[in-house]
């Protein structure tokens, strides 16, 4: 497996020329990097005007590896080739390095770049990317990978120290300024030759990225930190600044930074226009121990869930019922000693049975979601107030009054459902859970609930029985005395409702609650569907008025699909769900419905009115089709099979790898369609026309399609 690394943008608050003077002092060897034994110059080129300097070195490294491994490999030192391309005119330095030793077994590449800060020409930016691919190594592939990653990250951390060390050395020698390069005064006859050479070399300097990973050969890594406002303003949506990460996200290891940047880049490429905040991306990474593939999977599921149920707007569009405001004994109360928002829940005083009977499970769930959304907002506010990253909150649960009434089965079922949803969509938001005055019945509740709680979350629980919270290691260790609530013998008045029994007059029947629950979660305009190999999902739209517009908006949540639109003069058979056992999905995974009968023939029974559109996983697609004829239109999402290479019957490697990403030949889409009269649609036609068209015109081979006038505009976000 290829290991990759991508650094954030690191900013040195020194001019480019001074940084270059410090960097050059690293050679031929650097005492701050003990493994860097020596280096020899292989080749060197300088342009006549002095603007370009290209030097290639062979570097000798003493890798810190077990002696037995070195003996088996038959080497004491490892050699790398490093090429530095310095352009004083453009004020850039590109560094490329690759391993020479064991190059047929291990492939290591690194690319580093020093450039001028786009907003401050007296500052210098540094970035690096790297990759490590171990093909084989005498059966010690895993060991070698761990050694390489450990030493690489270690030397990245030393990068800041190295540059600062040589900057101080220059300052001690009285060198605090290095003048910029200026063109020499040359005669007219020699100017064209010089310019030609400079331009040729400059073009060679700008080598494409070669993501690379070696043991600290050129990894300057870190820069002296500044402030969050000093991020690279020129590319705010594309890159993360190291100072911003430290200020708003916390201290991350180099590999953790790399995971964040790479996952963020993937989201920018596939989920354009709806990127989660960096803090939220980091939460999903932490929840999966920075495994990018696992974090990406659960985050994409959560993004789909948020869009489907419009969770982003819950604080602005949903008002909790008065029953919740009066009898839900929970609320926000200042913050703990670490600056985390503090949520107080008097569970023992809350009538969970009465709330479930009066409101239903879904209303309670929605209220808890609004609490979590408010928690995210408060974390952002506290980050600004306290000047340090705060990404989670503390929850204080008072269990005084907890009894067997709280173990009512429907109430426990509702609690487990809430825990499941919160765990899946708000990972790593609970910083600490303080459970106070736990009664004897608590172990019963804990036995029921704890299996549904993630291990990482469970480790954050602190449980106190009776008045133990008042002693050493108790509440005062986590919350300032001044804000301990009055009902816990504190001095601070707490505005959290006291709860109490919900009047039975507010109870509703099971039928009323079921209808209310259905109403809450069918407010979304989106529907989900599963698409399988050989079993597309299809929906039917009947058009009475020929001058109508069919519009669609869908997200490809998993796998790659082909989107088609067909027209038929006669109605297909009533929709039937796929009869295959493995494909009979009617719940959260989405439905799968086929409408086009297998005996139908394209061109005779139905016609294609749009060219097929291939949509990749993660894409969001919007478009429209202006109909000319009435009849029945079928929108189809079909599994996309990767075609084999045209020149051979063998599939391409990329195709095989792509096909493996779709497990069990299953895709998921979330879609919304609407039919609008053309006279009503013209008002928004301009915005659609300005979108990039992803549908090409129909080919001449589709003869029957001439019966339908197509005006399709589509954009992928």
C-alpha positions in Angstrom: 0.0 0.0 0.0 1.3 3.4 -0.9 1.8 5.7 2.1 1.3 9.4 1.2 2.1 12.7 3.0 0.9 16.2 2.3 2.0 19.1 4.5 -0.1 22.2 5.2 1.3 25.6 4.0 3.9 26.7 6.5 4.9 30.3 6.7 8.4 31.7 7.5 8.2 35.4 8.4 11.4 36.1 6.6 12.2 37.1 3.0 12.8 34.3 0.5 16.4 35.3 -0.1 17.3 35.0 3.6 15.6 31.7 3.9 17.6 30.4 0.9 20.8 31.6 2.6 19.9 29.6 5.7 18.8 26.6 3.7 22.1 26.3 1.8 24.0 26.0 5.1 22.5 22.5 5.5 25.0 21.2 3.0 27.2 19.2 2.6 26.0 17.9 6.0 23.8 19.0 8.8 24.7 18.4 12.5 21.0 18.8 13.5 20.2 15.7 11.4 22.5 12.9 12.6 21.3 10.5 10.0 22.4 12.9 7.2 26.0 11.8 7.0 27.3 13.6 3.8 26.4 14.7 0.3 28.3 15.0 -2.9 27.5 17.3 -5.8 26.6 15.3 -8.9 25.9 18.1 -11.3 25.4 21.8 -11.2 24.1 24.5 -13.5 24.0 28.3 -13.2 22.5 30.6 -15.8 24.6 33.4 -17.1 22.5 36.1 -15.4 22.6 34.3 -12.0 18.8 33.9 -11.8 18.7 30.1 -12.0 20.8 27.6 -10.0 20.1 23.9 -10.5 22.2 21.5 -8.4 21.9 17.7 -8.0 23.4 16.0 -5.0 23.9 12.4 -3.9 23.1 12.2 -0.2 24.3 9.6 2.2 22.0 8.6 5.1 22.6 6.4 8.1 19.1 5.0 8.7 18.3 4.2 12.3 17.3 0.6 11.7 17.9 -2.7 13.6 21.4 -4.1 12.9 19.9 -7.4 11.8 17.8 -5.7 9.2 20.9 -3.8 7.8 22.9 -7.1 7.7 20.1 -8.9 5.8 19.8 -5.9 3.4 23.6 -5.9 3.0 24.0 -2.1 3.4 25.2 0.3 6.0 24.0 3.5 4.3 21.2 4.5 2.1 21.7 6.9 -0.8 19.2 9.5 -2.1 19.4 11.8 -5.1 18.2 15.3 -4.5 17.7 17.9 -7.2 17.3 21.6 -6.2 16.0 24.0 -8.8 16.4 27.6 -7.5 14.9 30.5 -9.5 15.8 33.9 -8.0 13.8 35.7 -10.7 10.6 34.0 -9.7 11.7 33.6 -6.1 11.0 29.8 -6.0 12.9 26.7 -5.0 11.7 23.3 -6.1 13.2 20.3 -4.4 12.8 16.8 -5.8 14.3 13.7 -4.2 14.1 9.9 -4.7 15.9 6.9 -3.3 18.8 5.3 -5.2 19.3 2.4 -2.9 16.9 -0.5 -3.3 15.0 1.5 -5.9 13.7 -1.8 -7.4 12.2 -2.8 -4.1 11.2 0.6 -2.5 10.0 3.7 -4.3 10.3 6.9 -2.4 9.6 10.3 -3.8 9.5 13.8 -2.3 8.7 17.2 -3.6 9.2 20.4 -1.7 8.6 24.0 -2.7 9.6 27.4 -1.3 7.6 30.3 -2.6 6.8 33.9 -1.7 3.7 34.5 0.4 1.0 35.8 -2.0 0.0 38.5 0.5 3.3 39.5 1.9 6.4 39.5 -0.3 8.7 39.6 2.7 7.4 36.2 3.9 8.2 32.7 2.6 5.8 29.7 2.2 6.9 26.1 2.3 5.0 22.9 1.2 6.0 19.3 0.8 4.4 16.1 -0.4 5.7 12.6 -0.3 5.0 9.0 -1.1 6.4 5.6 0.0 5.7 2.4 -1.9 7.4 -0.8 -0.6 7.2 -3.5 -3.3 9.2 -6.1 -1.4 11.9 -6.1 1.2 13.0 -9.6 2.2 9.8 -10.2 4.1 10.3 -7.1 6.3 7.9 -4.8 4.4 5.9 -3.8 7.4 9.0 -3.2 9.6 10.6 -1.1 6.9 7.4 1.0 6.4 7.2 1.7 10.1 10.9 2.7 10.3 10.5 5.0 7.3 7.4 6.7 8.6 8.8 7.2 12.0 12.0 8.7 10.8 10.3 10.9 8.2 7.9 12.4 10.7 10.7 12.9 13.2 12.7 14.9 10.7 9.7 16.9 9.6 9.4 18.1 13.2 13.1 19.1 13.1 12.5 21.3 10.0 11.6 24.4 11.9 14.5 24.0 14.3 17.0 23.6 11.4 15.9 26.8 9.6 15.8 28.8 12.8 19.2 27.5 13.8 20.8 28.8 10.6 18.8 32.0 10.7 20.3 32.7 14.2 23.7 31.8 12.9 23.4 34.3 10.1 22.2 36.9 12.5 25.2 36.3 14.7 27.4 36.9 11.7 25.6 40.2 11.1 23.6 38.9 8.1 20.0 39.9 8.5 19.3 40.9 4.9 20.1 39.4 1.5 19.3 41.6 -1.5 17.0 40.3 -4.2 18.3 39.3 -7.5 18.4 42.0 -10.2 19.2 41.6 -13.9 22.8 42.4 -14.7 23.7 45.1 -17.2 24.3 43.3 -20.4 25.0 44.4 -23.9 22.3 44.2 -26.6 23.9 41.3 -28.3 24.0 39.0 -25.2 20.6 39.8 -23.8 18.6 37.5 -26.1 20.9 34.6 -25.4 20.6 35.1 -21.6 16.9 35.5 -21.7 16.5 32.4 -23.8 18.6 30.3 -21.4 16.8 31.7 -18.4 13.4 30.9 -19.8 14.4 27.4 -20.8 15.8 26.7 -17.4 12.9 28.3 -15.7 10.6 26.0 -17.5 12.6 23.0 -16.4 12.5 24.2 -12.8 8.7 24.1 -12.6 8.6 20.3 -12.4 5.2 18.7 -11.7 4.5 17.5 -8.2 6.2 14.1 -7.4 4.7 13.2 -4.1 7.5 11.7 -2.1 8.6 10.2 1.2 12.2 9.9 2.3 13.9 10.0 5.6 14.1 13.8 6.0 16.4 14.5 3.1 14.8 17.8 2.3 11.9 18.0 4.7 12.1 21.5 6.2 8.5 20.8 7.3 7.6 23.5 9.8 7.8 27.2 9.8 7.7 29.7 12.6 4.1 30.1 13.5 2.2 33.3 13.1 -1.5 34.0 13.5 -4.6 32.5 11.9 -5.1 35.7 9.8 -1.8 35.0 8.2 -3.0 32.0 6.2 -2.3 31.9 2.5 -5.0 34.3 1.5 -4.5 33.7 -2.2 -5.9 30.1 -1.9 -8.2 30.0 1.1 -10.3 27.2 -0.3 -7.5 25.0 -1.5 -4.9 24.9 1.2 -4.6 25.0 4.9 -2.1 27.2 6.7 -0.1 25.6 9.5 -0.7 28.5 11.8 -4.5 28.3 11.2 -4.3 24.5 12.1 -2.5 25.2 15.4 -4.8 28.1 16.3 -8.2 26.6 15.5 -7.7 22.9 15.3 -4.9 22.1 17.8 -1.6 20.5 17.8 -1.6 17.7 15.2 1.3 15.4 14.2 2.6 15.8 10.7 0.7 12.6 9.6 -2.5 13.8 11.2 -2.1 17.1 9.3 -1.6 15.2 6.1 -4.7 13.1 6.7 -6.8 16.3 7.3 -5.5 18.0 4.2 -5.9 15.0 1.9 -9.5 14.3 3.1 -10.3 17.9 2.7 -8.9 18.0 -0.8 -11.0 14.9 -1.7 -14.1 16.7 -0.4 -13.3 19.8 -2.5 -13.1 17.6 -5.6 -16.2 15.6 -5.0 -18.5 17.6 -2.7 -17.9 21.1 -4.1 -20.0 23.8 -2.6 -20.9 21.8 0.6 -17.6 21.2 2.4 -18.0 20.6 6.1 -16.0 22.8 8.4 -12.4 21.8 9.1 -13.2 21.1 12.8 -15.9 18.6 11.7 -13.7 16.8 9.2 -11.1 16.4 12.0 -13.8 14.9 14.3 -14.5 12.2 11.8 -10.8 11.5 11.4 -10.3 11.2 15.1 -13.3 8.9 15.5 -11.5 6.5 13.1 -8.0 6.9 14.4 -7.1 9.0 11.2 -7.9 6.2 8.8 -8.9 8.3 5.8 -10.9 5.6 4.1 -13.0 4.8 7.2 -13.4 8.5 8.1 -14.5 9.3 4.5 -17.1 6.6 4.5 -18.8 7.6 7.7 -18.5 11.3 6.9 -20.2 10.9 3.5 -23.0 9.0 5.1 -23.4 11.8 7.6 -23.4 14.5 4.9 -26.1 12.6 3.1 -28.1 12.3 6.3 -27.8 16.0 7.1 -28.9 17.0 3.6 -31.8 14.6 3.5 -33.2 15.8 6.9 -32.1 19.4 6.5 -30.2 19.3 9.8 -28.1 22.4 8.8 -31.2 24.5 9.2 -32.7 22.9 12.3 -31.8 25.8 14.6 -33.4 28.4 12.3 -36.4 26.5 11.1 -37.6 24.3 14.0 -39.1 25.5 17.2 -39.3 22.9 20.0 -42.9 22.1 21.2 -43.9 23.9 24.4 -43.9 20.5 26.2 -40.2 20.2 25.6 -39.5 23.7 26.8 -41.4 23.1 30.0 -40.5 19.5 30.9 -37.2 18.7 29.3 -34.8 19.1 32.2 -31.7 20.1 30.3 -29.9 23.3 29.1 -26.6 25.0 28.5 -24.8 26.4 31.6 -21.5 28.4 31.2 -18.4 26.3 30.5 -15.9 24.0 32.3 -12.3 24.8 33.3 -11.0 23.8 29.9 -13.4 26.3 28.2 -15.7 23.6 26.8 -19.4 24.5 26.7 -21.2 22.9 29.7 -24.6 21.1 29.2 -26.5 20.2 32.3 -29.1 17.4 32.2 -31.2 16.6 35.2 -32.2 13.1 34.0 -33.5 12.0 37.3 -36.0 14.8 37.4 -37.2 14.2 33.8 -40.3 12.3 33.0 -39.0 10.3 30.0 -42.1 8.2 29.8 -44.4 11.3 29.8 -42.3 13.0 27.1 -42.3 10.0 24.8 -46.1 9.6 25.3 -46.7 13.3 24.7 -44.3 13.9 21.8 -43.0 10.6 20.4 -39.5 9.4 19.7 -38.8 11.5 16.6 -39.6 14.8 18.3 -37.2 13.9 21.1 -34.6 13.0 18.6 -35.0 16.2 16.7 -34.6 18.2 20.0 -31.4 16.3 20.8 -30.1 17.1 17.3 -30.8 20.8 17.9 -28.9 20.6 21.2 -25.9 19.1 19.3 -26.1 21.8 16.6 -26.1 24.4 19.3 -23.1 22.7 20.9 -21.2 23.0 17.6 -22.0 26.6 17.5 -20.9 27.2 21.1 -17.6 25.4 20.4 -16.8 27.8 17.6 -17.6 30.8 19.9 -15.5 29.5 22.7 -12.6 28.9 20.4 -12.6 32.6 19.6 -13.2 33.7 23.2 -10.5 31.6 24.8 -8.0 31.8 21.9 -7.4 28.0 21.7 -9.1 25.1 19.8 -12.3 23.9 21.5 -14.1 21.2 19.6 -16.1 19.4 22.2 -18.4 20.0 25.2 -18.8 18.7 28.7 -22.1 17.1 29.8 -23.1 17.0 33.4 -25.9 14.5 34.2 -27.6 14.5 37.6 -29.3 11.2 38.3 -30.9 12.1 41.6 -34.5 10.8 41.3 -33.7 8.1 38.8 -36.0 5.1 39.3 -37.6 2.1 37.5 -40.0 4.5 35.7 -37.0 5.6 33.6 -36.4 2.0 32.5 -39.8 2.0 30.7 -39.0 0.0 27.6 -40.2 2.5 24.9 -38.2 5.2 26.7 -35.0 3.1 26.7 -35.7 2.3 23.0 -35.9 6.1 22.3 -32.6 6.7 24.2 -30.8 4.0 22.3 -32.0 5.4 19.0 -30.8 8.9 20.0 -27.4 7.5 21.0 -27.1 5.7 17.7 -27.8 8.8 15.6 -25.6 11.1 17.7 -22.7 8.6 17.6 -22.9 8.4 13.8 -23.2 12.1 13.1 -21.5 14.0 15.9 -18.3 12.0 16.6 -15.8 13.3 19.1 -18.1 16.1 20.3 -18.3 14.9 23.8 -15.2 15.9 25.7 -16.3 14.7 29.2 -19.4 13.2 30.7 -19.9 13.8 34.5 -22.5 11.5 36.0 -23.5 12.6 39.5 -25.5 11.0 42.3 -25.9 7.7 40.5 -28.5 5.5 42.4 -28.6 1.8 42.8 -30.8 1.4 39.7 -28.1 3.0 37.5 -26.1 -0.2 36.8 -29.2 -1.6 35.2 -29.6 1.3 32.9 -25.8 1.3 32.2 -25.9 -2.4 31.2 -28.6 -1.6 28.6 -27.0 1.5 27.2 -23.2 1.0 27.3 -23.0 -1.6 24.4 -24.3 1.2 22.1 -21.6 3.7 23.1 -18.3 3.9 21.3 -15.2 2.8 23.3 -13.5 6.2 22.9 -16.7 7.9 24.2 -17.0 5.5 27.1 -13.5 6.4 28.3 -14.7 10.0 28.8 -17.3 9.0 31.4 -16.8 9.8 35.1 -19.4 8.3 37.5 -20.0 9.5 41.1 -22.3 7.8 43.5 -24.0 9.7 46.3 -22.1 12.8 47.3 -18.7 11.6 46.1 -18.6 14.4 43.5 -18.0 16.8 46.4 -14.7 15.2 47.4 -11.2 15.1 45.9 -11.2 14.3 42.2 -14.8 15.4 42.0 -16.7 18.3 40.4 -14.3 21.0 41.5 -11.5 19.5 39.4 -13.5 20.2 36.2 -15.8 23.1 36.9 -15.1 26.4 38.7 -16.8 26.7 42.1 -18.5 29.9 41.0 -20.6 28.2 38.3 -21.5 24.9 40.1 -25.4 24.8 39.9 -27.4 25.5 43.0 -29.1 22.1 43.0 -25.6 20.6 43.5 -24.9 22.8 46.5 -23.3 25.4 44.3 -23.6 29.2 44.3 -24.8 29.6 40.7 -28.4 29.8 39.8 -29.1 27.4 37.0 -31.9 28.2 34.5 -32.3 24.5 33.5 -36.0 23.5 33.8 -36.7 21.4 36.8 -38.7 18.8 34.8 -41.5 17.1 36.6 -44.3 14.8 35.5 -45.8 15.6 32.1 -49.7 15.9 32.6 -51.5 12.9 31.1 -53.8 15.3 29.4 -50.9 16.0 27.0 -50.5 12.3 26.1 -51.4 11.3 22.6 -52.5 8.1 21.0 -50.1 5.8 19.3 -51.7 6.6 15.9 -51.3 10.4 16.5 -47.7 9.9 17.5 -47.0 7.7 14.5 -48.5 10.3 12.1 -46.4 13.0 13.9 -43.2 11.0 13.6 -43.9 10.4 9.9 -44.5 14.1 9.4 -41.2 15.1 11.1 -39.0 12.8 9.0 -40.8 13.1 5.7 -40.4 16.9 5.6 -37.3 16.3 3.5 -37.8 16.7 -0.2 -35.2 14.0 -1.0 -35.6 10.3 -1.4 -33.0 7.5 -1.2 -32.5 4.6 -3.6 -30.2 1.7 -4.1 -28.8 0.8 -7.5 -27.4 -2.7 -8.2 -25.6 -4.3 -11.1 -28.5 -5.4 -13.3 -31.1 -3.7 -11.2 -31.4 0.1 -11.9 -33.7 2.4 -10.0 -36.4 4.1 -12.1 -39.1 6.6 -11.4 -42.1 7.5 -13.5 -43.2 11.1 -14.4 -46.4 11.6 -16.4 -46.5 14.7 -18.5 -49.9 16.0 -19.6 -48.8 19.5 -20.8 -46.2 19.1 -23.5 -44.5 22.4 -22.6 -43.3 21.2 -19.2 -39.9 21.1 -17.5 -38.7 18.1 -15.6 -36.0 19.2 -13.0 -33.8 17.0 -10.9 -31.3 17.2 -8.1 -29.4 14.1 -7.0 -26.3 13.1 -5.1 -24.3 10.0 -5.8 -23.6 8.7 -2.3 -21.8 5.5 -3.2 -20.4 4.0 -6.4 -20.6 5.3 -9.9 -23.9 5.5 -11.9 -25.3 6.3 -15.3 -28.2 8.7 -15.4 -30.7 8.2 -18.3 -34.1 9.8 -19.3 -36.5 7.9 -21.5 -39.9 8.7 -23.0 -42.8 6.3 -23.8 -46.3 6.9 -25.2 -47.7 4.1 -23.0 -47.5 3.6 -19.3 -45.3 0.9 -17.9 -46.6 -1.7 -15.5 -47.1 -0.5 -11.9 -43.8 -0.1 -10.1 -42.6 -3.3 -8.5 -39.7 -3.7 -6.1 -36.9 -5.8 -7.1 -37.7 -9.4 -6.3 -34.2 -10.5 -5.6 -33.7 -11.1 -1.9 -30.5 -9.2 -1.7 -31.9 -6.2 -3.5 -35.2 -5.8 -1.6 -34.2 -2.7 0.2 -37.0 -0.5 1.5 -35.4 1.2 4.6 -32.6 3.5 5.2 -30.6 2.1 2.3 -33.3 3.3 -0.1 -35.7 1.7 -2.5 -35.0 -0.1 -5.7 -37.7 0.0 -8.4 -37.7 -1.1 -12.0 -40.4 0.2 -14.4 -39.1 -0.7 -17.9 -40.3 -4.2 -18.8 -37.6 -6.6 -20.0 -39.6 -7.3 -23.2 -39.6 -3.6 -24.1 -37.3 -2.6 -26.9 -35.5 0.7 -27.1 -36.7 2.6 -30.2 -40.0 0.7 -30.4 -41.6 0.8 -27.0 -39.6 3.8 -25.5 -37.0 6.2 -26.7 -34.0 7.9 -25.1 -34.4 11.7 -24.8 -31.0 12.6 -23.3 -27.5 11.2 -23.8 -26.4 9.0 -20.8 -24.6 10.9 -18.1 -21.9 9.1 -16.1 -21.8 10.4 -12.5 -19.0 9.6 -10.1 -19.2 8.9 -6.4 -19.7 12.0 -4.4 -21.0 14.2 -7.3 -24.0 16.4 -6.9 -26.0 16.8 -10.1 -28.7 19.3 -11.0 -30.4 19.6 -14.4 -33.6 20.0 -16.4 -35.4 18.6 -19.5 -37.9 20.7 -21.5 -40.5 18.3 -22.9 -42.1 18.7 -26.3 -44.6 15.8 -26.2 -46.9 14.5 -23.5 -46.6 10.9 -22.2 -44.6 9.0 -19.7 -41.0 9.9 -18.8 -38.7 7.5 -16.9 -35.7 8.8 -15.0 -33.2 6.0 -14.5 -30.1 5.5 -12.3 -28.1 2.6 -13.5 -25.0 0.9 -12.2 -21.9 2.0 -14.1 -19.6 -0.9 -15.2 -16.1 0.2 -16.1 -15.4 -0.6 -19.8 -12.4 -2.6 -20.8 -9.6 -1.0 -22.7 -10.5 -0.6 -26.4 -7.1 -1.9 -27.6 -7.3 -5.2 -25.7 -9.8 -7.5 -24.1 -7.9 -7.1 -20.8 -9.3 -4.5 -18.4 -7.1 -1.5 -17.4 -5.6 -1.5 -13.9 -7.4 1.8 -13.1 -10.7 0.2 -14.2 -10.1 -2.8 -12.0 -9.2 -0.7 -9.0 -12.3 1.5 -9.5 -14.5 -1.5 -9.8 -13.2 -2.8 -6.4 -14.3 0.4 -4.7 -18.0 -0.5 -5.2 -18.6 -3.3 -2.8 -21.2 -5.9 -3.8 -22.0 -4.0 -7.0 -24.2 -1.6 -5.0 -24.6 2.1 -5.5 -26.7 4.7 -3.5 -28.3 7.9 -4.7 -30.4 10.5 -3.0 -32.7 12.5 -5.4 -35.4 15.0 -5.8 -37.5 15.7 -8.9 -40.1 18.3 -9.8 -42.2 19.1 -12.8 -42.7 22.8 -13.5 -44.7 24.6 -16.2 -42.4 26.3 -18.7 -44.0 29.7 -18.1 -43.0 29.3 -14.4 -39.6 28.0 -15.1 -38.3 30.8 -17.3 -37.6 33.0 -14.3 -34.8 30.6 -13.2 -33.7 29.6 -16.7 -30.8 32.0 -16.6 -29.1 30.4 -13.7 -29.4 27.0 -15.2 -28.1 28.1 -18.6 -25.0 29.6 -16.8 -24.2 26.1 -15.5 -21.8 23.8 -17.3 -23.6 21.4 -19.6 -22.8 17.8 -18.8 -25.2 16.4 -21.3 -24.1 16.2 -24.9 -26.6 16.3 -27.8 -28.1 13.1 -28.8 -26.4 11.1 -31.6 -28.0 10.8 -34.9 -28.4 7.0 -34.3 -31.2 7.7 -31.8 -33.9 8.3 -34.4 -36.9 8.3 -32.2 -35.4 11.0 -30.0 -36.3 13.6 -32.6 -39.9 13.5 -31.2 -38.8 15.2 -28.0 -37.2 18.6 -27.9 -34.4 18.5 -25.3 -33.1 21.5 -23.4 -31.0 20.0 -20.7 -28.7 22.0 -18.4 -26.7 20.2 -15.8 -24.0 21.1 -13.3 -21.9 18.9 -11.1 -21.0 20.4 -7.7 
